[in-house]
Amino acid sequence: MAAPIPGDRFIRTFSHYLDTNEVRLASANHTLPKIEENSNNRNGPADTTSSITTAVTSLFGGSNASNEVPSSSQSFKTSTTGTPASLYGIQVPYMSLLMAALPSTSALSNTPYMPPRCTLSLDIHHYYFLLVQFEHLGLDIGDPALLGEIPEGGVVETETSVDDETKAPSIMSVGSIASTMSTLSLSTGWNLWQRRSTQQEQRPLHEDIMHIHKFFAHVSALKLQMNLLIDPQNATTRSSQRAIAHYEKPLPQDGSIVLSLSPFHTLSFLELSGTHPRFVDGWPELRRNLVSLVVKGANVEDAADVIQRDVDGSEKDVTWQRLKMLSLADNSLTTLDNEPLQQIQSVTHLNLSSNLLIDVPAALSHLYNLQSLQLAHNMISFVNGINTVLGNIQELDLRGNRLTMLAGLDRLWALERLDLRDNRIEDSAEIGRLTSLPNLEDVWIQGNPFTMLQ
């Protein structure tokens, strides 16, 4: 099994990984335009949907996004009003109804909540190691007490001299493996990355640490993921990433260690994968700045644990004014309460897939600006009265539930796309209910009993 990575070598390699991917990871940090009111709002209160076309175009498509041509396996569909299907004004490729015959394709389930090209991915164990080094040099990490008890030998010596073994890789040599290293996998790609050395002058190790800290201030999209160690003796994680020496043990989940996001001054997109929100500090600032938040696989049982995290009496405004996209997929939600949702009324895209919902939560009626809702793979058996909750929804994903009847869906007059795959609909006449919907363009129905009998 692979041995742990020496801390100084990790710092050298990670610093040069950031340098090599600077354009991809840091240049996407644009100032988002101000939120504009939509004079054509149909949802009640003023529509706070942000016109962040320029920024999101750069984040989701790079600087050349407008020049890209869709492949033959994709289509850009235009609605009857002439407005392209879009995300904040940006065309999003999705499969048309005919192409959607393939059961693995769905316009709704493929909606990106994180910019795929510009996201910095970090294992929480690696990030914890970096926070310890930042604190040792006196760099801002918020409250140092949040780090808990530092592992013995966990602080890297920062001598200014380096030997050949710790020399950093040549930036010019890593282009061919950039995609392999996109999530900083410290396994197969690590040795290749580390061996590519150069004779260029090396900066002192403490300057590399300071460089990483400074770089984080310009990152706008961050994914923190939990990869628990399978065997602390060989330091191998689930993703085959290699642990850092003295940091082989999984971080405790009892609250004794909390990861501060203070180094990230410009975060607009955040994903916590397998990491409960209580493991992260800095939520007041995140509430002010985030455009998209993903918390998945974290065993969240109450949405308030995310939306109202660390709310205290000192905050005058606890609403998420800029938040447009929220994903709480793959958790343990059984319902949603009114109060948390009243604080995220700017949300236009919500993903509640793979939870334990037995009905469409009535509290969703507070989301006046909601356009797209994913409820796939829950335990929903009826949708009666859904029109009183989601009267203006445009995209609805109900795949993999327990629906036998569609009464209620036939009154969602704004509905454009609907995914009903893998339910329990036996009578094809139920689909006939939808024919009166004036804006409906796409319906997915594969995997229902009536389709197998045709």
Phi, psi and chi 1 to 4 in degrees:
 res  aa     phi    psi   chi1   chi2   chi3   chi4
   1 MET       -  153.2  -67.0  -68.2 -178.5      -
   2 ALA   -68.4  140.1      -      -      -      -
   3 ALA   -81.1  158.0      -      -      -      -
   4 PRO   -60.2  154.0  -20.8   31.3      -      -
   5 ILE   -84.6  129.3  -58.6  -63.4      -      -
   6 PRO   -57.9  140.9  -22.5   32.9      -      -
   7 GLY   -58.4  -41.1      -      -      -      -
   8 ASP   -65.9  -35.9   57.7  -14.6      -      -
   9 ARG   -69.2  -37.6 -168.3  173.5  -59.2  174.4
  10 PHE   -61.1  -44.7  174.5   87.2      -      -
  11 ILE   -61.2  -46.3  -68.1  170.1      -      -
  12 ARG   -59.0  -47.9  -66.5  -71.2 -171.0 -160.4
  13 THR   -68.6  -43.1  -59.0      -      -      -
  14 PHE   -65.8  -38.6 -174.2   60.3      -      -
  15 SER   -59.9  -43.3  176.4      -      -      -
  16 HIS   -76.5  -26.6  -79.2  -95.3      -      -
  17 TYR   -61.7  -43.7  169.9   78.4      -      -
  18 LEU   -64.8  -42.0  -64.5  179.5      -      -
  19 ASP   -59.8  -44.4  -75.1  -19.7      -      -
  20 THR   -65.2  -33.4  -54.8      -      -      -
  21 ASN  -106.1   23.3  -67.4  -84.5      -      -
  22 GLU   -59.1  -44.7 -179.6  176.5    4.4      -
  23 VAL   -61.5  -41.6  173.4      -      -      -
  24 ARG   -71.4  -39.2 -178.6  172.4   65.2   86.0
  25 LEU   -94.0  -32.6  -63.5  174.3      -      -
  26 ALA  -107.5  -31.1      -      -      -      -
  27 SER   -71.2  -11.9   65.3      -      -      -
  28 ALA   -76.9   -2.6      -      -      -      -
  29 ASN   -79.8   87.5  178.0   33.6      -      -
  30 HIS  -102.8  156.0  -60.8  -75.5      -      -
  31 THR   -78.6  121.0  -59.5      -      -      -
  32 LEU   -75.1  139.6  -58.8 -179.0      -      -
  33 PRO   -61.0  158.7  -21.5   31.8      -      -
  34 LYS   -66.6  152.4  -65.6 -179.1 -179.5  179.3
  35 ILE   -67.4  133.8  -64.8  175.3      -      -
  36 GLU  -113.8  145.8  -61.0  178.0   -4.3      -
  37 GLU   -80.6  143.8  -68.7 -172.9    1.7      -
  38 ASN   -98.7  114.8 -175.7   -7.6      -      -
  39 SER   -69.8  -15.1   59.5      -      -      -
  40 ASN  -100.4   22.8  -63.8  -37.7      -      -
  41 ASN   -59.1  130.0  178.0   32.8      -      -
  42 ARG  -107.0    0.5  -62.7  173.5  -62.6  177.4
  43 ASN  -101.1    7.4  -58.6  -19.3      -      -
  44 GLY   110.5 -108.2      -      -      -      -
  45 PRO   -62.9  169.2  -23.5   33.4      -      -
  46 ALA   -55.5  131.3      -      -      -      -
  47 ASP   -74.2  118.6 -174.8   -5.1      -      -
  48 THR  -100.4   23.1   56.8      -      -      -
  49 THR   -60.2  125.1  -59.3      -      -      -
  50 SER   -82.0  141.0  172.7      -      -      -
  51 SER   -91.1   76.4   60.1      -      -      -
  52 ILE  -105.4   38.4   58.5  176.1      -      -
  53 THR   -55.4  -50.1  -57.9      -      -      -
  54 THR   -61.6  -48.2  -57.5      -      -      -
  55 ALA   -66.6  -46.0      -      -      -      -
  56 VAL   -70.4  -31.8 -179.4      -      -      -
  57 THR   -58.9  -44.2  -61.4      -      -      -
  58 SER   -66.7  -41.6  175.4      -      -      -
  59 LEU   -69.6  -42.2  -73.6  169.5      -      -
  60 PHE   -90.4  -19.8  -78.8   81.3      -      -
  61 GLY  -130.0   -4.6      -      -      -      -
  62 GLY    77.0  177.5      -      -      -      -
  63 SER   -67.9  -18.3   58.7      -      -      -
  64 ASN  -104.5   17.0  -62.6  -36.2      -      -
  65 ALA   -58.9  -36.4      -      -      -      -
  66 SER   -71.9  -14.5   60.9      -      -      -
  67 ASN  -101.3   -2.9  -62.4  -34.8      -      -
  68 GLU   -76.2  144.6  -67.3  178.0   -1.2      -
  69 VAL  -109.5  127.2  177.9      -      -      -
  70 PRO   -63.1  146.8   22.2  -31.4      -      -
  71 SER   -73.8  172.3   65.9      -      -      -
  72 SER   -67.9  -16.3   58.9      -      -      -
  73 SER   -89.7    2.8   62.6      -      -      -
  74 GLN  -124.8  162.0  -62.2  174.0  -34.3      -
  75 SER  -143.7  145.0   65.6      -      -      -
  76 PHE  -102.3  113.6  -69.1   95.3      -      -
  77 LYS   -97.8  138.4 -170.9  162.5 -176.2  177.2
  78 THR  -107.4  133.5  -56.8      -      -      -
  79 SER   -74.4  174.5   68.0      -      -      -
  80 THR   -67.2  -18.2   55.4      -      -      -
  81 THR   -86.4   -3.4   61.5      -      -      -
  82 GLY    88.8   -2.1      -      -      -      -
  83 THR   -90.7  125.7  -56.6      -      -      -
  84 PRO   -68.1  145.7   26.0  -33.9      -      -
  85 ALA   -58.6  126.6      -      -      -      -
  86 SER  -149.9  168.0   63.5      -      -      -
  87 LEU  -122.7  106.2  179.2   62.7      -      -
  88 TYR    57.4   40.0  -54.6  140.5      -      -
  89 GLY    84.8    3.6      -      -      -      -
  90 ILE  -107.7  129.0  -56.0  161.9      -      -
  91 GLN   -62.0  129.8  -73.7 -171.2  -33.9      -
  92 VAL  -114.7  120.5  177.2      -      -      -
  93 PRO   -68.6  134.3   24.7  -33.1      -      -
  94 TYR  -148.9  163.5   69.2   95.7      -      -
  95 MET   -79.5  134.0  -47.4  -53.4  -74.5      -
  96 SER   -70.8  174.6   66.3      -      -      -
  97 LEU   -59.4  -42.3  178.9   59.3      -      -
  98 LEU   -66.3  -40.9  -68.0  177.6      -      -
  99 MET   -72.5  -21.4  -59.8  177.9   70.6      -
 100 ALA   -73.7    1.5      -      -      -      -
 101 ALA   -61.5  -24.8      -      -      -      -
 102 LEU   -71.5  122.7  -63.5  174.9      -      -
 103 PRO   -65.5  -15.1   22.9  -32.8      -      -
 104 SER   -90.1   -1.2   61.7      -      -      -
 105 THR  -108.8  139.9   60.5      -      -      -
 106 SER  -159.4  130.7  170.3      -      -      -
 107 ALA   -63.1  -35.6      -      -      -      -
 108 LEU   -78.4  -45.8  -51.5 -176.0      -      -
 109 SER   -70.2  -16.1   62.0      -      -      -
 110 ASN   -96.9    7.3  -69.4  -26.1      -      -
 111 THR   -63.0  121.7  -59.9      -      -      -
 112 PRO   -78.9  130.1   28.3  -32.9      -      -
 113 TYR  -101.3  -11.7  -81.3   61.5      -      -
 114 MET  -128.5  142.7  -66.7  -70.7  -70.0      -
 115 PRO   -68.3  115.3   23.7  -32.4      -      -
 116 PRO   -66.3  -27.7   23.7  -33.2      -      -
 117 ARG   -91.4  -17.8  -63.1 -177.6   62.0 -106.5
 118 CYS  -119.4   14.7  -49.6      -      -      -
 119 THR   -94.7  127.9  -60.9      -      -      -
 120 LEU   -87.4  120.1  173.3   64.1      -      -
 121 SER  -103.5  131.7  -63.2      -      -      -
 122 LEU  -137.9  133.7  -89.4  175.5      -      -
 123 ASP   -71.4  141.2 -175.9  -80.9      -      -
 124 ILE   -63.7  -27.7   60.4  170.7      -      -
 125 HIS   -68.0  -39.7  -59.4   82.9      -      -
 126 HIS   -67.8  -39.8  -61.6  156.1      -      -
 127 TYR   -67.0  -39.5 -178.2   53.8      -      -
 128 TYR   -59.8  -43.6  176.7   63.9      -      -
 129 PHE   -57.2  -44.9  163.8   79.6      -      -
 130 LEU   -65.9  -39.2  -69.3  171.5      -      -
 131 LEU   -60.5  -38.8  -73.0  175.5      -      -
 132 VAL   -62.2  -42.3  171.2      -      -      -
 133 GLN   -68.0  -39.4  -48.4  -44.8  -48.4      -
 134 PHE   -59.4  -47.2  -64.7  159.6      -      -
 135 GLU   -63.5  -37.6 -165.5  -80.7  -30.1      -
 136 HIS   -62.0  -32.0  179.3   64.4      -      -
 137 LEU   -91.9    3.1  -67.0 -177.6      -      -
 138 GLY    79.6   18.2      -      -      -      -
 139 LEU   -81.5  155.7  -57.8  174.5      -      -
 140 ASP   -69.4  120.9  177.8   30.2      -      -
 141 ILE  -133.8   17.4   63.6  162.8      -      -
 142 GLY    82.0 -139.0      -      -      -      -
 143 ASP   -82.2  113.7 -175.2   -0.2      -      -
 144 PRO   -60.6  -24.7  -20.9   32.6      -      -
 145 ALA   -63.9  -20.9      -      -      -      -
 146 LEU   -65.9  -18.8  -61.9  176.5      -      -
 147 LEU   -73.8  -15.1  -64.4  176.2      -      -
 148 GLY    68.1 -152.2      -      -      -      -
 149 GLU   -82.2  119.7 -175.7  177.2   -6.5      -
 150 ILE   -72.0  134.4  -53.5  -58.2      -      -
 151 PRO   -58.3  145.5  -22.3   32.6      -      -
 152 GLU   -61.7  129.1 -176.3  177.3   -3.8      -
 153 GLY    76.9   12.9      -      -      -      -
 154 GLY   -80.4  -10.9      -      -      -      -
 155 VAL   -97.1  124.6  176.4      -      -      -
 156 VAL   -80.0  134.9  175.0      -      -      -
 157 GLU   -67.1  137.0  -65.0  -64.2  -31.2      -
 158 THR  -113.4   59.1   56.0      -      -      -
 159 GLU   -67.7  153.7  -71.9  109.6   -3.2      -
 160 THR   -83.2  -14.6   57.0      -      -      -
 161 SER   -94.9  147.4   61.3      -      -      -
 162 VAL  -132.3  152.7  -65.2      -      -      -
 163 ASP  -103.8  178.3   54.7   27.9      -      -
 164 ASP   -60.8  -33.5  -69.4  -19.9      -      -
 165 GLU   -67.1  -28.1 -169.6  175.9   35.3      -
 166 THR  -103.5    8.0   57.9      -      -      -
 167 LYS   -63.6  143.7  -77.9 -173.9  176.7  179.6
 168 ALA   -80.0  159.2      -      -      -      -
 169 PRO   -71.4  155.6   26.9  -33.1      -      -
 170 SER   -70.7  129.3  167.6      -      -      -
 171 ILE   -63.2  -31.5  -65.3  178.7      -      -
 172 MET   -72.5  -13.2  -61.1  -59.0  -65.2      -
 173 SER   -99.3   -1.3   67.1      -      -      -
 174 VAL  -104.1    1.1  -63.8      -      -      -
 175 GLY   -58.1  -37.4      -      -      -      -
 176 SER   -71.7  -16.8   62.7      -      -      -
 177 ILE  -116.1   14.8   60.7  170.4      -      -
 178 ALA   -58.6  -40.8      -      -      -      -
 179 SER   -68.1  -36.1   59.5      -      -      -
 180 THR   -62.7  -35.6  -56.2      -      -      -
 181 MET   -93.6   11.4  -64.7  -63.5  -66.9      -
 182 SER   -61.1  -26.5   59.6      -      -      -
 183 THR  -111.2   21.1   56.4      -      -      -
 184 LEU    52.4   53.2 -165.5   64.7      -      -
 185 SER   -71.4  117.3  174.6      -      -      -
 186 LEU   -97.7   51.7  -58.7 -177.5      -      -
 187 SER  -129.0 -101.3   55.1      -      -      -
 188 THR   -59.1  -46.5  -53.0      -      -      -
 189 GLY   -75.4  -17.7      -      -      -      -
 190 TRP   -62.0  -50.0  170.4  -91.7      -      -
 191 ASN   -61.5  -40.3  -69.6  -31.2      -      -
 192 LEU   -64.2  -43.9  176.8   58.6      -      -
 193 TRP   -61.3  -43.5 -172.4  -79.1      -      -
 194 GLN   -73.5  -31.3 -170.7  -86.2  -27.5      -
 195 ARG   -74.8  -26.2  -70.3 -166.0 -161.1  105.5
 196 ARG   -70.4   89.1  -58.3  -62.8 -177.7   94.6
 197 SER  -102.3  166.3   60.8      -      -      -
 198 THR  -141.0  161.8 -179.5      -      -      -
 199 GLN   -90.7    5.7  -62.6  -57.5  -43.7      -
 200 GLN   -65.2  154.1   66.1 -175.3   24.1      -
 201 GLU   -64.8  135.7 -177.4  179.8   -5.5      -
 202 GLN   -97.8  140.2  -62.3  -61.6  -54.7      -
 203 ARG   -81.4  155.8   57.3 -169.6  168.1 -156.4
 204 PRO   -58.0  153.7  -23.4   33.3      -      -
 205 LEU   -60.7  -38.4 -169.6   61.0      -      -
 206 HIS   -65.2  -28.3   73.1  -83.7      -      -
 207 GLU   -72.6  -32.6  -69.6 -172.2    8.4      -
 208 ASP   -63.3  -41.3  -93.7  -26.9      -      -
 209 ILE   -63.5  -43.8  -63.1  173.3      -      -
 210 MET   -65.3  -35.3  -65.2  172.0   65.3      -
 211 HIS   -64.0  -42.8  171.9   63.7      -      -
 212 ILE   -62.3  -44.9  -66.4  171.9      -      -
 213 HIS   -59.9  -44.2 -175.1  -88.0      -      -
 214 LYS   -66.0  -38.1 -177.0  177.8 -179.8  179.9
 215 PHE   -62.7  -42.2 -169.6  100.7      -      -
 216 PHE   -56.4  -31.0  -78.6  175.0      -      -
 217 ALA   -64.4  -17.4      -      -      -      -
 218 HIS  -107.7    3.9  -59.5  -76.3      -      -
 219 VAL   -84.0  128.3  170.8      -      -      -
 220 SER  -104.9  -13.2   57.9      -      -      -
 221 ALA  -134.0  120.8      -      -      -      -
 222 LEU  -130.6  135.4  172.6   67.4      -      -
 223 LYS  -119.5  119.1  175.9 -178.9  178.4  179.8
 224 LEU  -105.3  124.5  -74.0  179.3      -      -
 225 GLN  -124.7  150.0   53.1 -166.6   -7.0      -
 226 MET  -102.6  118.3  167.9   76.2   80.1      -
 227 ASN  -123.9   90.7  -70.9  -56.7      -      -
 228 LEU   -63.8  143.8  -64.0  177.7      -      -
 229 LEU   -71.0  133.7  -61.2  176.2      -      -
 230 ILE   -78.2  -43.1  -63.9  175.2      -      -
 231 ASP  -140.6  106.4 -175.2   -6.4      -      -
 232 PRO   -59.1  -19.3  -23.4   34.0      -      -
 233 GLN   -71.5  -33.1  -61.4  -58.7  -41.9      -
 234 ASN  -111.1    0.8   56.4   42.9      -      -
 235 ALA    58.1   33.8      -      -      -      -
 236 THR  -100.3  130.6  -58.9      -      -      -
 237 THR  -100.9  174.6   61.9      -      -      -
 238 ARG   -59.8  -33.6  -71.5 -179.7  178.2  176.3
 239 SER   -91.6   10.5   66.1      -      -      -
 240 SER    68.3   11.8  -60.7      -      -      -
 241 GLN   -70.6  148.6  -67.5 -179.4  -24.5      -
 242 ARG   -93.7  137.3  -68.5  168.7   65.0 -175.7
 243 ALA   -76.7  167.2      -      -      -      -
 244 ILE   -95.6  141.1  -60.3  172.0      -      -
 245 ALA   -53.5  133.9      -      -      -      -
 246 HIS    78.1   -0.3  -52.0  -66.1      -      -
 247 TYR  -125.1   34.8  -69.8   81.4      -      -
 248 GLU   -77.7  -25.0  -65.1   89.1  -15.7      -
 249 LYS   -81.4  145.8  -65.3 -178.1  179.3 -179.9
 250 PRO   -61.1  145.4  -19.6   31.1      -      -
 251 LEU   -68.2  138.9  -67.5  178.1      -      -
 252 PRO   -65.6  148.7   23.3  -33.0      -      -
 253 GLN  -106.4   18.7  -59.4  -67.6  -61.8      -
 254 ASP   -94.0    7.0   56.9    4.1      -      -
 255 GLY    89.4   -0.7      -      -      -      -
 256 SER   -72.8  -19.1   59.3      -      -      -
 257 ILE  -127.9  128.7  -68.4  177.6      -      -
 258 VAL  -129.7  134.9  179.9      -      -      -
 259 LEU   -92.2  117.3  -57.2  177.9      -      -
 260 SER   -82.4  137.5  169.6      -      -      -
 261 LEU  -100.5   19.3  -65.3 -177.9      -      -
 262 SER   -56.1  -36.2  -66.3      -      -      -
 263 PRO   -63.2  -21.3  -26.2   36.6      -      -
 264 PHE   -93.6   96.5  -63.7   91.5      -      -
 265 HIS   -84.0  -18.6  -62.1  163.2      -      -
 266 THR  -126.2   30.3   58.5      -      -      -
 267 LEU   -66.3  128.7  -87.2 -172.8      -      -
 268 SER  -116.3  -24.2  -64.6      -      -      -
 269 PHE  -127.6  127.8  -60.8   80.4      -      -
 270 LEU  -137.5  132.0  174.8   63.1      -      -
 271 GLU  -124.1  129.8  176.8  176.0  -24.4      -
 272 LEU  -112.4  108.4  -57.8  178.9      -      -
 273 SER  -107.4  113.4 -179.5      -      -      -
 274 GLY    69.9   16.9      -      -      -      -
 275 THR  -126.5  115.6  -56.7      -      -      -
 276 HIS   -69.0  145.1 -163.6  -80.0      -      -
 277 PRO   -57.2  -26.2  -27.7   35.7      -      -
 278 ARG   -66.7  -13.1   64.1  170.4  172.7  -95.1
 279 PHE   -83.3   -3.7 -152.8   57.6      -      -
 280 VAL  -124.2  140.9  171.5      -      -      -
 281 ASP  -112.7  152.8 -176.9   58.2      -      -
 282 GLY   109.3   22.4      -      -      -      -
 283 TRP   -66.7  -33.5  -71.9  101.4      -      -
 284 PRO   -56.7  -43.0  -29.3   37.6      -      -
 285 GLU   -70.5  -37.1 -174.9  170.8   -8.0      -
 286 LEU   -62.7  -37.1  -67.1  174.1      -      -
 287 ARG   -61.2  -32.0  -86.8 -168.1  -73.0  -85.1
 288 ARG   -79.9  -26.1  -69.3 -169.3  -66.7  -90.7
 289 ASN  -114.4  -26.3  -63.3  -31.6      -      -
 290 LEU   -70.1  137.5  -73.5 -175.0      -      -
 291 VAL   -98.2  -33.7  172.1      -      -      -
 292 SER  -139.6  136.5  179.4      -      -      -
 293 LEU  -134.1  129.2  172.9   62.2      -      -
 294 VAL  -122.7  124.4  177.4      -      -      -
 295 VAL  -128.3  104.2  179.7      -      -      -
 296 LYS  -129.9  151.0   68.3  177.6 -176.3 -179.8
 297 GLY    60.4   30.3      -      -      -      -
 298 ALA  -110.9    6.6      -      -      -      -
 299 ASN    58.0   37.8 -162.4   31.7      -      -
 300 VAL   -74.6  125.9  172.9      -      -      -
 301 GLU  -102.8  -18.0  -62.3  179.5   -6.3      -
 302 ASP  -136.3  124.4 -172.4  -13.5      -      -
 303 ALA   -60.1  -24.3      -      -      -      -
 304 ALA   -63.5  -25.8      -      -      -      -
 305 ASP   -64.7  -18.9  -71.2  -17.6      -      -
 306 VAL  -102.8  -54.6  178.4      -      -      -
 307 ILE   -70.2  -36.7  -59.6  170.2      -      -
 308 GLN  -108.5   27.9  -63.2  177.9  -56.4      -
 309 ARG   -63.2  129.7 -165.8   77.8 -153.9  162.7
 310 ASP    55.7   34.5  -64.4  -19.7      -      -
 311 VAL   -78.8  129.0  171.4      -      -      -
 312 ASP  -133.4  176.1   54.7   45.9      -      -
 313 GLY   -69.3  -12.8      -      -      -      -
 314 SER   -77.7  -17.7   63.0      -      -      -
 315 GLU   -86.5  123.7  -72.0 -172.3   79.8      -
 316 LYS   -76.6  -33.0  -64.1 -178.7 -179.9 -179.9
 317 ASP  -130.1  116.0 -173.5    0.5      -      -
 318 VAL  -108.7   14.8  -65.5      -      -      -
 319 THR   -82.4  154.3   60.9      -      -      -
 320 TRP   -95.3   85.5  -62.4   68.0      -      -
 321 GLN   -69.4  -27.4  -64.4 -177.2   -4.6      -
 322 ARG  -103.6   -7.2  -58.8 -177.8   70.1 -163.5
 323 LEU   -69.0  122.8 -168.7   67.5      -      -
 324 LYS  -112.3  -29.5  -58.6  -59.4  174.4 -172.9
 325 MET  -130.7  128.1  -52.6 -175.4   74.8      -
 326 LEU  -134.1  126.1  174.5   62.8      -      -
 327 SER  -122.2  121.8  175.5      -      -      -
 328 LEU  -118.9   34.6  -60.9  177.8      -      -
 329 ALA   -68.3  154.0      -      -      -      -
 330 ASP    60.2   49.3 -166.5   18.4      -      -
 331 ASN  -127.2 -153.3  -77.8  -70.4      -      -
 332 SER  -127.4   37.6  -58.2      -      -      -
 333 LEU   -73.1  133.3  -61.1  174.5      -      -
 334 THR  -108.0  -21.6   56.9      -      -      -
 335 THR  -162.6  177.3 -171.0      -      -      -
 336 LEU  -129.6  136.7  -64.5  175.8      -      -
 337 ASP   -92.5  161.8  -65.3  -31.5      -      -
 338 ASN   -68.5  -46.4  -70.2  -44.2      -      -
 339 GLU   -59.4  -47.9 -174.6  177.2   -4.5      -
 340 PRO   -60.1  -39.4  -22.7   34.2      -      -
 341 LEU   -71.9  -22.2  -91.4   63.3      -      -
 342 GLN   -67.8  -16.3  -69.1  172.7   -7.4      -
 343 GLN   -94.6   -3.3  -61.7  173.5    5.2      -
 344 ILE  -127.4   40.1   59.1  168.7      -      -
 345 GLN   -71.1   -8.3  -68.3 -179.2  -12.8      -
 346 SER   -81.4   -9.3   59.4      -      -      -
 347 VAL   -66.1  132.5  164.9      -      -      -
 348 THR  -109.3  -23.6   60.1      -      -      -
 349 HIS  -128.5  125.0  -70.1   66.2      -      -
 350 LEU  -132.9  130.4  178.6   62.8      -      -
 351 ASN  -118.5  113.5 -172.4  -12.9      -      -
 352 LEU  -118.9   25.4  -61.1  174.3      -      -
 353 SER   -64.8  154.2  -61.4      -      -      -
 354 SER    56.4   50.3  -59.8      -      -      -
 355 ASN  -119.8 -155.1  -83.1  -77.9      -      -
 356 LEU  -121.2   33.4  -56.8  174.1      -      -
 357 LEU   -74.9  136.4  -59.2  173.8      -      -
 358 ILE  -106.3   -8.6   60.2  173.8      -      -
 359 ASP  -152.8  175.6   56.9   16.5      -      -
 360 VAL   -81.9  113.5  179.2      -      -      -
 361 PRO   -57.8  130.0  -24.6   34.6      -      -
 362 ALA   -64.6  -25.0      -      -      -      -
 363 ALA   -64.1  -17.8      -      -      -      -
 364 LEU   -63.0  -15.3  -68.9  174.8      -      -
 365 SER   -65.0  -16.7   61.2      -      -      -
 366 HIS   -76.2  -15.4  -66.5  -71.2      -      -
 367 LEU   -89.0   81.3  -58.3 -175.3      -      -
 368 TYR   -64.6  -25.8  -56.8  113.6      -      -
 369 ASN   -99.2    6.4  -63.4  -64.8      -      -
 370 LEU   -66.0  125.9 -167.5   62.7      -      -
 371 GLN  -111.6  -33.3  -59.1  170.9   10.5      -
 372 SER  -132.5  128.1  176.2      -      -      -
 373 LEU  -132.2  126.9  175.5   62.4      -      -
 374 GLN  -111.1  117.7  -67.3  174.0 -112.0      -
 375 LEU  -122.1   23.6  -67.6  169.3      -      -
 376 ALA   -63.5  148.6      -      -      -      -
 377 HIS    57.5   48.6  -54.7  -66.4      -      -
 378 ASN  -112.8 -151.9  -81.1  -81.7      -      -
 379 MET  -128.5   37.7  -61.6 -179.3  -69.9      -
 380 ILE   -77.3  125.6  -60.1  171.6      -      -
 381 SER  -112.1  -10.3   56.9      -      -      -
 382 PHE  -151.0  154.5   63.6   92.7      -      -
 383 VAL  -130.9   23.6  -73.1      -      -      -
 384 ASN   -58.8  132.6  -68.1  -21.8      -      -
 385 GLY    78.3    7.0      -      -      -      -
 386 ILE   -62.2  -26.9 -169.5  174.3      -      -
 387 ASN   -66.4  -23.4   56.5  -63.1      -      -
 388 THR   -79.7  -15.3   64.4      -      -      -
 389 VAL  -100.6  -42.0  178.3      -      -      -
 390 LEU  -123.4   52.0  -57.4  172.0      -      -
 391 GLY   -60.8  -25.5      -      -      -      -
 392 ASN  -119.3   21.1  -67.1  -63.4      -      -
 393 ILE   -68.2  141.6 -160.3   72.5      -      -
 394 GLN  -106.7  -32.7  -62.5  172.2   18.8      -
 395 GLU  -128.7  128.7  -60.9  178.3  -16.7      -
 396 LEU  -137.2  124.1 -178.1   58.8      -      -
 397 ASP  -111.9  110.4 -172.7   -9.4      -      -
 398 LEU  -117.8   23.3  -71.2  167.0      -      -
 399 ARG   -62.4  144.3 -180.0 -180.0 -176.0  179.9
 400 GLY    69.6   32.3      -      -      -      -
 401 ASN  -106.9 -153.4  -80.1  -79.9      -      -
 402 ARG  -124.1   31.9  -58.1  176.5  179.2  178.8
 403 LEU   -71.3  135.0  -62.6  176.6      -      -
 404 THR  -116.4  -23.7   58.1      -      -      -
 405 MET  -131.2  155.4  -60.0  179.6   63.7      -
 406 LEU  -115.9   15.8  -58.2 -177.8      -      -
 407 ALA   -58.2  127.2      -      -      -      -
 408 GLY   114.8  -42.1      -      -      -      -
 409 LEU   -65.9  -27.6  -65.3  179.6      -      -
 410 ASP   -73.1    2.2   53.3  -14.3      -      -
 411 ARG  -116.8   11.1  -60.4 -178.1   66.0   82.9
 412 LEU   -89.0   82.4  -64.4  177.1      -      -
 413 TRP   -67.2  -22.7  -53.8  116.2      -      -
 414 ALA   -90.7   -3.5      -      -      -      -
 415 LEU   -63.3  131.0 -166.4   61.8      -      -
 416 GLU  -114.2  -36.2  -62.0  175.6    4.0      -
 417 ARG  -135.8  135.2  -74.1  173.6  -73.3  -79.9
 418 LEU  -141.3  127.9  175.3   64.0      -      -
 419 ASP  -111.0  114.9 -165.6  -22.2      -      -
 420 LEU  -118.0   16.3  -66.6  170.7      -      -
 421 ARG   -62.9  151.6  -70.8  177.9  -68.1  175.4
 422 ASP    58.0   41.8  -57.4  -37.4      -      -
 423 ASN  -105.9 -156.7  -86.1  -82.2      -      -
 424 ARG  -123.1   34.2  -58.5  178.5 -179.7  179.1
 425 ILE   -77.8  116.8  -55.4  170.8      -      -
 426 GLU   -99.7  -24.2  -62.3 -177.7   -7.6      -
 427 ASP  -106.2  118.0 -172.3   -6.1      -      -
 428 SER   -64.2  -17.7   59.6      -      -      -
 429 ALA   -63.8  -23.3      -      -      -      -
 430 GLU   -61.8  -36.7  -70.2  -63.4  -42.1      -
 431 ILE   -66.7  -29.3  -56.6  -61.2      -      -
 432 GLY   -61.7  -23.1      -      -      -      -
 433 ARG   -59.0  -27.4  -66.4  176.5 -179.5  -92.1
 434 LEU   -82.7   -8.0  -52.7  176.5      -      -
 435 THR   -67.9  -17.4   56.8      -      -      -
 436 SER   -85.0   -7.0   61.5      -      -      -
 437 LEU   -76.7  119.1  -63.1  179.7      -      -
 438 PRO   -72.6  -24.4   27.3  -35.5      -      -
 439 ASN  -106.3   -0.7  -61.8  -50.4      -      -
 440 LEU   -67.4  124.6 -170.0   62.6      -      -
 441 GLU  -112.0  -43.2  -63.6  179.3   -1.1      -
 442 ASP  -128.3  135.1  -65.0  -36.4      -      -
 443 VAL  -135.5  131.5 -179.7      -      -      -
 444 TRP  -107.1  127.2  -72.1  -94.7      -      -
 445 ILE  -129.8   -0.6   58.2  174.5      -      -
 446 GLN   -58.3  150.7  -66.4   80.1   11.4      -
 447 GLY    87.3    2.7      -      -      -      -
 448 ASN   -92.2  151.4  -76.9  -76.7      -      -
 449 PRO   -54.7  -37.7  -28.8   36.4      -      -
 450 PHE   -68.3  -25.7   81.8   87.3      -      -
 451 THR   -74.5  -24.4   64.2      -      -      -
 452 MET   -82.4  -16.6  -58.0  174.6 -173.1      -
 453 LEU   -93.3  -12.5  -61.6  175.8      -      -
 454 GLN   -73.8      -  -60.5  -59.5  -39.8      -
